[in-house]
Amino acid sequence: MNHHVSSLNKSLNKRAKRQLYVSLPELEKVPLEEVYVNPNQPKVKIYLRYARRSDMSGCLQIYEHFRKETVVAPEMGVVTPSEMLATYDDVASNKLPFLVAVEGQLGSHGREPRSVGKVVGYAFAEDFAGSYTAYCYTAEIQIFIHPEFLHKGVGKCLMDMLLLLLDPAHVQRGGYRFLSEGSEWCAGGKRVISKVICNIPFAKDDAEIGWKKDWLVNWEFEEVGRLVKVGVKHMKWVSVLQMLRTTGSRIYNVSG
């Protein structure tokens, strides 16, 4: 009986191999447009990693564009390198993620190239009010993309990885490579975060506020309010769209 079963298995294995050999050439006939491409894949060659202090000069260059040309950044005067470093240090000390998107590709073994490309975007989470306050379970996020890399999918990659490090229930969409550099990280990150806030300043003539809201809704944020005409910049009234996402983290023994 066992000999018969063994012979049958060998026969089936040979038949499966013949079918495999016959079917492989058929793959060449599959149209390229039918090959799956992750919709989250950016249109430019980038990779993500945790930010370093040495990246802050590149991040500052990006931020300065938005400070001078838009109402997104609240500062009226120049932001100094020491102020940018202070932001990075504050985020790191509070165990929240600070990510950068770097132009280029990782090597075949996931190693960073010797000639590191420029920072083309960055994203971070910071405490809404402080890690030792009543709002320690709430973080506010910010994402900035180099103007030459806007609308090329860099923001999607940064948002996806940022949410993965804040929300243990977030399902990663992928489409990019992340260099962990041996750092300990996991879904949900190093802090328990229950709410994620994204505030978007905008002027009355901002034609992009509609798609920005829709973009955040796609990431499971919902509009919770608008602060109307609370600022003035470039001789324009500035309002703030407030978006909120609830994570999969649970805070126990809390009523209400």
Secondary structure as GFF3:
##gff-version 3
##sequence-region A 1 256
A	DSSP	alpha_helix	2	23	.	.	.	ID=ss1
A	DSSP	three_ten_helix	24	29	.	.	.	ID=ss2
A	DSSP	three_ten_helix	32	34	.	.	.	ID=ss3
A	DSSP	beta_strand	46	50	.	.	.	ID=ss4
A	DSSP	three_ten_helix	53	55	.	.	.	ID=ss5
A	DSSP	alpha_helix	56	69	.	.	.	ID=ss6
A	DSSP	alpha_helix	81	93	.	.	.	ID=ss7
A	DSSP	beta_strand	98	103	.	.	.	ID=ss8
A	DSSP	beta_strand	119	127	.	.	.	ID=ss9
A	DSSP	beta_strand	138	145	.	.	.	ID=ss10
A	DSSP	three_ten_helix	147	149	.	.	.	ID=ss11
A	DSSP	alpha_helix	154	164	.	.	.	ID=ss12
A	DSSP	beta_strand	178	179	.	.	.	ID=ss13
A	DSSP	beta_strand	195	203	.	.	.	ID=ss14
A	DSSP	alpha_helix	209	218	.	.	.	ID=ss15
A	DSSP	beta_strand	222	233	.	.	.	ID=ss16
A	DSSP	beta_strand	236	246	.	.	.	ID=ss17
###
